[in-house]
Amino acid sequence: MTAKCRIFGIVLDAISMEVATSRLIQWLESPRSQCRYVVTPNVDHVVKLRSSPAFMAAYAGASMVLADGKPLVLASRLMGKELKETVPGSDLVPGLFRKARSMRHPMKIFLLGAGPGVANRAALAITQRWPNVQIVGTYSPPLGFEALPSECEQIIEKIAATEPDVLIVGLGAPKQELWVHKYRTRINAKVAICAGATIDFIAGEKARAPIWMRKAGLEWLHRVGSEPRRLLRRYAHDAVIFPTLLVRELFGGAVSRDD
């Protein structure tokens, strides 16, 4: 059985990128069943989870929970429950696409999210870079769509009409996790990956941090510098709350490892 690491009230899969992408391929090559979905918690998620039972329920229903961010990995090590490595959604998706060459048929992908036209540019980039990946649909929903049942129904129908293997959801947290959890029994895809800004990164709409910053756990700093108006307040808030949560976790004895 795969090792699990419970921290901050969530159970993470203590696996590497290679194991995560290999497991996704296994799911894709299995008979179609209810959509499995993947979430990738970071510090901001941990802070939001503490005050949102609905967000926590979405996490509890996920089939794979992967650490997106060095702070979670370092926190697990402080608690003696070491995670293998970070597995960010923005690396997981390209990693999965690279493995598409091992599949017997093209990997069919639906891109949901990002701004108007961005998913289409991402689709072009994907098909040029990964020949065995086929984009079967893209959609950028309007602001506030999650509160409009008719709009959500249209999205479910668009996905169903294309029968993708993988639904890449780039709506931001917690919107993407809440939406996927709510409609998980009706999403006509084998796997849904809640991937944040991944569609924007692939399209070139947003630039990722240099590799050295990612390895050093400083990608957050690059993102704040790139989008200060949107992210500065969020990261400042998280920087105040997260250390408190970490101290509680360290001295509360709330960590365990399951096999």
C-alpha positions in Angstrom: 0.0 0.0 0.0 1.1 3.6 -0.7 2.4 5.5 2.3 0.2 8.3 3.6 1.2 11.4 5.6 -1.4 13.1 7.7 -0.7 16.8 8.4 -2.9 19.8 9.0 -6.0 17.6 8.9 -5.4 16.2 5.4 -4.0 13.0 4.2 -1.3 13.3 1.5 0.1 10.6 -0.7 3.8 10.4 0.2 4.9 9.5 -3.4 7.2 10.9 -6.0 6.3 12.5 -9.3 7.2 9.3 -11.1 4.9 7.2 -9.0 2.1 9.8 -9.3 2.2 10.0 -13.1 2.5 6.2 -13.4 -0.6 5.7 -11.2 -2.5 8.2 -13.3 -1.6 6.2 -16.4 -2.9 3.1 -14.7 -6.2 4.8 -14.0 -6.4 6.0 -17.6 -5.9 2.5 -18.9 -8.5 1.0 -16.6 -12.2 0.7 -17.6 -14.1 4.0 -17.2 -15.8 4.5 -13.9 -16.6 7.4 -11.6 -14.2 10.3 -12.2 -11.2 10.2 -9.9 -9.8 13.6 -9.0 -6.4 15.0 -7.9 -5.7 17.9 -5.6 -2.4 19.5 -4.8 -2.4 21.4 -1.5 0.0 24.3 -0.8 0.2 26.7 2.1 -2.7 28.8 0.9 -4.9 25.7 0.7 -3.9 24.7 4.3 -4.9 28.1 5.5 -8.3 28.0 3.7 -9.1 24.4 4.8 -9.1 25.4 8.5 -12.3 27.5 8.0 -14.1 25.7 5.2 -15.8 22.3 5.9 -16.8 22.2 2.2 -13.2 22.5 1.1 -12.2 19.9 3.6 -14.9 17.6 2.2 -13.6 18.1 -1.3 -10.1 17.1 -0.1 -11.5 14.0 1.7 -13.1 12.9 -1.6 -9.9 13.2 -3.7 -8.3 10.0 -5.0 -4.8 11.5 -4.9 -3.5 14.4 -2.7 0.0 15.7 -3.6 2.1 18.3 -1.8 2.5 21.4 -3.9 5.1 23.4 -2.1 8.3 23.1 0.0 6.7 24.3 3.3 4.5 21.1 3.4 7.4 18.9 2.7 9.5 20.6 5.4 6.7 20.5 7.9 6.3 16.8 7.4 10.0 16.3 8.0 9.8 18.3 11.2 7.1 15.9 12.3 9.1 12.8 11.4 6.6 12.0 8.6 8.7 12.8 5.6 7.0 13.3 2.2 9.0 12.1 -0.8 9.0 15.4 -2.6 6.8 18.2 -3.9 4.5 17.2 -6.8 3.1 20.6 -8.0 0.1 20.5 -10.4 2.1 22.6 -12.8 4.7 19.9 -13.0 2.3 16.9 -12.7 0.3 17.8 -15.8 3.4 18.1 -18.2 4.8 14.9 -16.5 1.5 13.1 -17.3 1.6 14.4 -20.9 5.2 13.0 -21.3 3.9 9.6 -20.3 1.2 9.7 -23.0 3.7 8.2 -25.4 3.4 4.9 -23.5 -0.4 4.7 -24.0 -2.0 2.6 -26.8 -4.1 5.5 -27.9 -3.8 9.3 -27.8 -4.5 10.8 -24.4 -7.7 12.9 -24.7 -7.7 16.1 -22.7 -10.3 18.8 -21.9 -9.0 22.1 -20.6 -11.5 23.9 -18.3 -10.5 27.4 -17.0 -8.1 30.3 -17.6 -9.2 33.5 -19.3 -10.8 33.7 -22.8 -8.6 32.3 -25.5 -5.9 31.2 -23.1 -7.0 27.5 -23.1 -6.9 27.6 -26.9 -3.3 28.8 -26.9 -2.5 26.1 -24.3 -4.1 23.5 -26.6 -1.9 24.5 -29.5 1.2 24.4 -27.4 0.3 21.0 -26.0 -0.4 19.4 -29.4 2.9 20.8 -30.7 4.9 19.6 -27.7 3.3 16.2 -26.9 2.2 14.4 -30.1 0.2 11.7 -28.3 -1.9 14.2 -26.4 -5.2 15.2 -28.1 -7.1 18.2 -27.0 -10.8 17.4 -27.4 -12.3 20.5 -25.8 -11.6 23.8 -24.1 -13.8 26.2 -22.2 -13.4 29.4 -20.2 -16.4 29.8 -17.9 -17.7 33.2 -17.0 -17.0 34.8 -13.6 -19.4 33.4 -11.0 -20.4 30.4 -13.1 -20.3 28.0 -10.2 -23.4 29.7 -8.7 -25.4 29.3 -12.0 -26.8 25.8 -12.3 -27.6 26.2 -16.0 -24.0 27.2 -16.8 -22.7 24.2 -14.8 -25.0 21.9 -16.7 -23.7 23.2 -20.0 -20.1 22.6 -18.8 -21.0 19.0 -17.8 -22.6 18.5 -21.2 -19.5 19.9 -23.1 -17.3 17.5 -21.2 -19.6 14.6 -21.8 -19.8 15.3 -25.5 -16.0 15.0 -25.9 -15.4 12.0 -23.5 -11.9 13.1 -22.4 -9.6 10.8 -20.5 -8.4 13.8 -18.4 -10.1 17.0 -17.4 -7.6 19.7 -16.5 -9.3 22.2 -14.2 -7.7 25.6 -13.8 -10.2 27.7 -11.8 -8.1 28.5 -8.7 -8.6 27.2 -5.2 -11.0 26.5 -3.6 -13.4 27.0 -6.6 -11.9 24.2 -8.7 -11.8 21.6 -5.9 -15.4 22.5 -4.8 -16.7 22.3 -8.3 -15.1 19.0 -9.2 -16.2 17.4 -5.9 -19.8 18.6 -6.4 -20.0 17.2 -9.9 -17.6 14.2 -9.6 -20.4 11.6 -10.2 -21.3 13.4 -13.5 -18.0 14.4 -14.9 -17.5 12.1 -17.9 -13.7 11.8 -17.6 -11.5 9.1 -16.0 -9.5 11.7 -14.1 -9.8 15.3 -13.2 -6.7 17.3 -12.0 -7.2 20.5 -10.1 -4.3 22.3 -11.5 -4.5 26.0 -10.7 -2.5 28.2 -13.1 -1.2 25.3 -15.1 -3.2 26.2 -18.2 -1.9 29.7 -18.1 1.7 28.5 -17.7 1.4 26.1 -20.7 -0.1 28.9 -22.8 2.6 31.3 -21.9 0.1 33.6 -20.3 2.0 33.5 -17.1 5.7 32.8 -16.6 6.9 30.2 -14.2 9.8 30.8 -11.8 13.3 29.8 -12.9 14.1 26.2 -12.0 16.5 27.2 -9.3 13.8 29.2 -7.5 11.4 26.2 -7.7 14.1 23.9 -6.3 14.8 26.4 -3.5 11.1 26.6 -2.7 10.9 30.3 -3.8 8.4 30.0 -6.6 5.9 31.9 -4.4 8.3 34.9 -4.4 8.4 34.9 -8.2 4.6 34.7 -8.4 4.2 37.6 -6.0 6.6 39.7 -8.1 4.7 38.8 -11.2 1.2 39.5 -9.8 1.6 41.7 -6.7 -1.9 43.2 -6.7 -3.5 39.8 -6.8 -1.2 37.7 -4.6 0.6 40.0 -2.1 -2.2 40.2 0.3 -2.9 36.5 0.1 0.7 35.5 0.8 1.1 38.1 3.6 -2.0 36.6 5.2 -0.8 33.1 4.8 2.6 34.0 6.2 0.9 35.1 9.4 -1.5 32.2 9.8 0.6 29.2 8.6 3.3 29.4 11.3 0.6 29.3 13.9 -0.9 26.2 12.3 2.5 24.6 12.1 3.2 25.2 15.9 -0.2 23.7 16.7 0.6 20.7 14.6 4.1 20.2 16.0 2.9 20.3 19.6 -0.5 18.8 19.1 0.6 15.3 18.2 -1.9 15.3 15.3 0.3 13.6 12.8 0.3 9.9 11.8 1.4 7.7 8.9 -0.7 5.0 7.4 0.2 2.2 5.1 
